[in-house]
C-alpha cells in the first residue's frame, strides 16, 4: 500500500519527530502485547533474580550474625545474589495433633500367629500407618423444648417457660453455625450463593439463595456495630496503610449495566482492617474515612486521591516500593538491560529488609540498619533515574517507570524515617486477594447495599486473618451474643478483643 507524498514529512526535523513518535508507539505496543501474553499464557509472579551483582562487592555487604548494640558499621556480611534454591520437603506434612483418630487393629490370622514349631507367637510391638480421611458436612436440627409450668392452685397467674437463647435472626430456620458457614463460603472461599444452594440440595436441604441473602442482610445489621467499634481503634493507629480495588455493582438506575464501585481497605498498625465501600474512586472516600485519624503515617500507592487528606492532616506520606518495582518489571519487555539494573538495585533494598526480619530487628535497630545500608542504595537508584545512560522516550514503559519513581521519590524514601514503617504495601494487597478471589466467582454485587454488607464482612474476615483467628469459630461465637450484647460494650466483640478474652480465660 503506497503512502501519499502529501502525508510524508517535508523537513528533516519533521522526519526525526515522526521517527521518534513511531519508536515510542512501537515500544508501547510491544509492552502491551507482552503483558497480554503473560496474562494469558505466562506466570503472574513478578519474581526477578539478577544474573550478577549490579554493584561492586564492597557495596553489597551487610552485617554479620552478631549485631552490636550501638554502631552498625563495624561488622558486615556478604549478600548473595545467587538464586535461592527452594527447600525441598521431606515427606508429607504431618497430620495435626489433637485431630479425632479412629484406631483400627489388624490382627494376623490364628494360623499366622502360630510358629512352625507349634509355639504361640508373642506381640512385641506394632507398625503404624496413618491416613487422613474426610467426612462430608453434617446437617442437624437443633430443637429447643421449653416445658411450660403453671400453678395448680392459681393458674390465672400465667404460664412459666424458659427464655429462648438470643439469636441473630428471630423466628428464622438458620442457626448461627449455618449462617457463619454461608458467610465464610461466600466471602472468604468465593462461592456464589447459587453454588451454595446446589450444595445444600445434594444433602436434601432446600434453601433458596434469596433466603441466604436475607440472612446476611439481617446479620450485618449487628455486625456493623462491631465494625464501627473497630474503626474507632483503627483511627488511633500510628501507621495507616490503604489501597483500593474495583467491585462491580448492579445499579437499579442503569438497566443491564454494572456500576464500577470501589472497596477501600484500611489497615492500622498491621492489626486492624476496615473496608469502606465507595461508589467512586475519588478523594471523598479517603478524606471522609481518615478525617479523625490521629496517627502520623499513611502508606499508599501513587494514586493522587489520598493527596487531600495527607495535606489536611499533615501526614507523612509513604509510597509503596512494590508498585514502583512493578513498573520496572513490566518494562523488561522493551528495555531489559536498564529495567533489570533497576530491579537489581531494588532487590538490594529488599535484601536489607529480609536481614532485618531474620534478625528480628525492630524500632531504632531496624531504622539504623536502613539508614546505614539502604540509604546508599537509594542514592544509586536516584542517580540511575537521573542519568539512565541513554535517551529515554517519555511515554515508553521504562520512561513511565522512571517518571513514577521520580515523581514520588521523597515518599518512596520516607520509610527510612523509622523502623516500624514497611517498605511496601504488600500487607494490604494480600488482603485484597480475598476480594479478588470472590470477585472472580460471583462477578458483581447485587446492589450498593450488598456492596456495603460485603465491606462489613471483609473487615471482620481480614482482621481475623491478620490476628491468626479462625473466622468461622469467631463468627459462630459472636453471632450467638451480638443481638443482646450491650451497645456500650460492643468493643468486646471485635476480633482482637475476642481473641484476648479467649487467651486470658
Protein Blocks (a to p, Z undefined) as FASTA:
>chain_A
ZZdfklpcfblmlmmmmmmmmmmmmmmmmmmmmmmmmmmmmcfbfcdcdfbdfbdfklmc
ccdfbdcfehjklpccdddfbdcdddddehjadddehiacddddddddfklmpcfkopac
ddfbdcddddddddddddddddddddddddfklmmnopadddddddfbghiabdfklmmm
mmmmmmmnopafklmmmmmmmnopacdfklmmmmmmmmmmmmmmmmmmmmmmmmmpmbdc
ddddddddddfklghiacddddddddeehlaccddddfbfcfklmmmmmmmpcbfbdcdd
fbfklmmmmmmnopacdddfklmmmmmmmmmmmmmmlmmmmmmmmmmmmmmmmmmmmnop
ghjlmmmmmmmmmmmmmmmmmmmmmmnopacdfkbmklmmmmmmmmmmmmmmmmmmpmkb
cfbfklmmmmmmmmmmmmmmnopafbfklmmmmmmmmmmmmmmmmnopafklmmmmmmmm
mmmgcfklmmmmgmklmmmmmmmZZ
